[in-house]
């Protein structure tokens, strides 16, 4: 009787292990991690007045010139060997 109980427990334990290893759980879209690039904010500036910075194109309030897209000034300088 002891062997039968031991075998039954072993079979149940094995079945539970196999079931737990193969069970599929639905993962909702909110739990998935997605990498999203942050959208770079476009800024417009006056070529004559670099302190004038706006979020949309238009005219410079100081001189009336058309604003142009602000370029990134963090670029590495060109180094030349002599």
Secondary structure, 3 states (H helix, E strand, C coil): CHHHHHHHHHHHHHHHHHHHHHCCCCCCCCCCCCCCCCCCCCCEECCCCCCCEECCCCECCCCCCECEECCCCCCCCCCCCC
